[in-house]
Amino acid sequence: MTLASWVAVAVIGGLGALARFVLDSRVATAAGREFPWGTFTVNLSGAFALGLLTALPLDHVAVLLMGAAGIGSYTTFSTWMLESHRLGENGEMVALTVNLVLMMLVGLAAVALGWEVGRAM
């Protein structure tokens, strides 16, 4: 990898992480913190963005940079799992199930929708 590639990964990754922090904070403030709506919104929008990105006629390097550095730093599987675990620890089994099942189903639909939108562009 070139120095320019490393710099691009750092900048794009930093912007993705910053966008995640801002969106998660705003959604959690608006919706409350009883259910992890911030992480849900971030991961859902990231799934759509990744579907869109993969359908666009872009160079392999651009897709890799935006997908891995941008969307990879924006979305957060580990936080989703941690928040799911905490719901279970707190005995909130309905919320735990909703968080896991809904994110998987809606996330897959978001990827498919993003891919279709990208294909149509």
N, C-alpha and C positions, 0 to 999 in steps of 0.2 A: 504494500500500500504506500502511496505517496504521502508526503506531508500535507498536501492539499486535501486528500481524502480524510486524514485524521482530523484536520481542522473542521472539515465539513461535518463529520460525525459528531464532533464536540459541540459545534454550534447548533446543528439541527436537533441533536439529542437534548441540549439545554433548553431550546425553545419548546420542544415537546413536553419536557418535564414541567416547565413553567406554565404552559397551557393547561396541563393536567391539574396543577395546584390551583390555578385561578378558577377553572370550571368546577372542580370538586368543592372548593370552598364556597363559591357562590350558590351552588345547588344545595349543599348541606345547610347553609345559612337560611335559604328560602324554604326548604322542605323539612328541616329539622334533622336531628341526628339519631332518631330511633331506628330508622332503616337506612342502609348505606346508599341513598339515592345519588350522592355525588359520584361514587365509584361506578355505580350502575350507568349513569349518564356518560361518564368518560369512556368506559369500555364499550358501550353501545355506539357512541359516535366514532370511536376508533375502529370498531368492526366495520362500520359503513365506509369509513375512509380507506381502510385496507382493501375492501372489496372494490371500491372505485379505483384505487391506485393500480390494482392488478389487472383491471380491464382496459386501462388506458394504453395507447401505443407509445410507451416510453422506453427509453434505453434501460438495459438491465442494471446498470450502475445507479441510475436515478431511482429506479424502483427499490433497489437494495438500500440506498441511502435513506430515502423517505420512509420505506417500510420498517427497516430495522432501527435506524437512528431516530426518525421522527415519530412514527406511530408506535414503535416499540417502547420508546421512553414516555410516550403520552399515555398509553394504556397500562393497566396494572393487574396482572393475574394474581400476584402475591397478595396485594391488598384485598382483592375480592375474596381470596381464600381465607385470609386472616379475619376479615369482617364476618364471613360465613361461620368460621369457627367460633368467634365471639358470640354470635347469635345463638349457636348451639350451647355454648357454655352457660349462657344466661337463660337457658330453657325456652327460648323463643323458637320452637320447632317449626311453626307455620312460617314465620319470617325467614328462617333458615332455608326451608324448602322453596319458598317463593324466590329468594335471592338466587339460589342455585339453578332451579329449573327455568325460571323466567329469563335469567341472563343467558343461559344456553340457547333457549328457543328464540328469543328476540335477537340475540347476538347473531345467530345463524341467519335469521331473516334479514338483519341489517347488512351482513356481508353480501347476501344474494342481491339485495336491493342496490347496494353500492356498485356491485359488478354489473348489474343491468343498466344502471344509469351511466356508468363508464363506457359500456359497450355502445350505448346509444349516442354518445358524444362524438 
